[in-house]
């Protein structure tokens, strides 16, 4: 896509660190992914109904290559999912040290839209980030408590990746 240039920044606050790469995915690619994710109305709906496994998708390799380029880390995919955070959904602060993801070294989130309210990425160290369409974030999900503030209007779509060394 013409005019699309990746830009890396790092958010650091109270010991929490999140690497952000803007324009990692084009608007067209984001829309393609949004169409593949179930669209649900408001209410608290379980993870398995809001997510779809994408571990074998080519987007995993694209993100893996991005991590290698920006963080100089060669990580292996543990799990990847396309997910909707529908209105009223949220995730309390947590780390990935149990529940089947205890071998996770890093997490990445690729944000597919930004036309919703609430749904900020939050950390215990007080990072409060409004996702941007096409932005990739990378952080240590084993050590950094992170979550999603309640979505108050619309739906937040993302691709989530759990990595191991």
C-alpha positions in Angstrom: 0.0 0.0 0.0 1.4 3.4 -1.0 2.2 5.7 1.8 2.2 3.0 4.5 5.4 3.3 6.5 6.1 1.2 9.6 7.1 3.2 12.7 8.4 1.7 15.9 8.0 3.3 19.3 8.5 2.0 22.8 6.2 2.7 25.8 7.9 2.6 29.1 6.1 3.3 32.4 6.8 2.2 35.9 8.8 -0.8 34.7 6.4 -1.9 32.0 7.6 -1.9 28.4 5.6 -2.3 25.2 7.1 -2.1 21.7 4.6 -0.7 19.2 5.0 -0.9 15.4 2.5 1.3 13.7 1.3 0.5 10.1 2.4 -3.1 10.4 -0.7 -4.3 8.7 -2.5 -2.4 5.9 -6.1 -1.2 6.2 -7.1 -3.8 3.5 -5.5 -6.6 5.4 -7.2 -5.5 8.6 -10.6 -5.5 7.0 -10.0 -8.9 5.5 -9.3 -10.3 9.0 -12.3 -8.5 10.6 -14.6 -10.3 8.2 -13.2 -13.7 9.4 -14.0 -13.0 13.1 -17.5 -13.7 14.6 -19.4 -10.5 15.1 -21.2 -10.6 18.4 -23.6 -8.3 20.2 -23.0 -6.8 23.7 -22.5 -9.0 26.7 -20.0 -11.2 28.5 -19.3 -14.0 26.1 -16.7 -16.7 26.8 -13.3 -16.7 25.1 -13.9 -19.8 23.0 -16.9 -18.2 21.4 -15.1 -14.9 20.8 -11.9 -16.3 19.3 -10.7 -18.4 16.4 -7.4 -20.3 16.1 -5.1 -18.9 13.4 -1.8 -20.6 14.5 -1.2 -22.0 11.0 -2.0 -18.8 9.1 0.6 -16.9 7.1 0.1 -13.8 9.3 2.0 -15.7 12.0 5.2 -15.8 9.8 4.7 -12.1 9.0 4.6 -11.2 12.7 7.5 -13.6 13.5 9.6 -11.8 10.9 8.6 -8.4 12.3 9.7 -9.5 15.8 13.0 -10.7 14.4 13.5 -7.3 12.5 12.5 -5.0 15.4 13.5 -7.0 18.5 16.3 -9.2 17.1 14.6 -12.2 18.7 13.9 -15.5 16.9 10.7 -16.7 18.6 8.5 -19.8 17.8 4.7 -19.6 17.8 3.0 -21.2 20.8 -0.6 -20.1 19.9 -2.4 -17.5 17.8 -6.0 -16.4 17.7 -8.3 -13.9 16.0 -10.5 -12.4 18.6 -13.4 -10.0 19.1 -13.7 -7.9 22.2 -17.4 -7.2 21.9 -19.2 -4.4 23.9 -18.9 -5.1 27.7 -16.0 -7.5 27.3 -12.8 -6.9 29.2 -9.7 -8.8 30.6 -8.5 -8.3 34.1 -4.8 -7.7 34.7 -2.9 -11.1 34.3 0.4 -12.7 33.3 0.9 -15.9 31.2 2.4 -18.3 33.7 -0.4 -20.8 33.9 -3.5 -22.1 32.1 -1.7 -23.7 29.2 0.3 -20.7 28.3 3.0 -21.1 31.0 5.7 -21.6 28.3 4.9 -18.2 26.7 7.9 -15.9 26.5 6.4 -12.9 24.7 3.0 -11.8 23.5 2.0 -9.8 20.4 -1.2 -8.2 19.5 -2.1 -6.9 16.0 -5.0 -4.4 16.2 -7.4 -4.6 13.4 -9.6 -1.5 14.1 -9.8 1.6 16.3 -13.5 2.6 15.7 -14.7 1.6 19.2 -14.8 3.1 22.7 -13.0 1.8 25.7 -11.0 -1.3 25.2 -7.6 0.2 26.0 -4.6 -2.0 26.5 -3.7 -1.6 30.1 -0.8 -2.7 32.4 -0.2 -2.7 36.1 2.6 -0.1 35.5 -0.2 2.3 34.3 0.3 2.1 30.5 -3.1 3.0 29.0 -2.9 2.6 25.2 -5.7 3.1 22.7 -5.1 0.6 19.9 -4.6 1.9 16.4 -5.7 -0.1 13.3 -2.7 -2.0 11.8 -0.5 -1.6 14.9 1.5 -4.5 16.3 2.5 -4.6 20.0 5.1 -6.9 21.6 5.7 -7.4 25.3 6.8 -9.9 27.9 3.5 -11.4 29.0 5.1 -13.6 31.6 6.3 -10.7 33.7 4.2 -7.7 32.8 0.6 -7.7 34.1 -1.6 -6.7 31.2 -5.3 -6.6 30.3 -8.1 -5.0 28.3 -10.3 -2.2 29.8 -14.0 -2.8 29.2 -15.2 -2.1 25.6 -18.0 0.5 26.1 -19.2 0.9 22.5 -18.7 -1.1 19.4 -16.3 -4.0 19.0 -12.5 -4.3 19.2 -10.9 -6.8 16.8 -7.4 -8.1 17.1 -5.0 -11.0 16.4 -3.3 -12.3 19.5 0.0 -14.2 19.4 1.8 -16.2 22.2 5.5 -16.8 21.5 8.2 -19.1 23.0 11.9 -19.1 22.5 
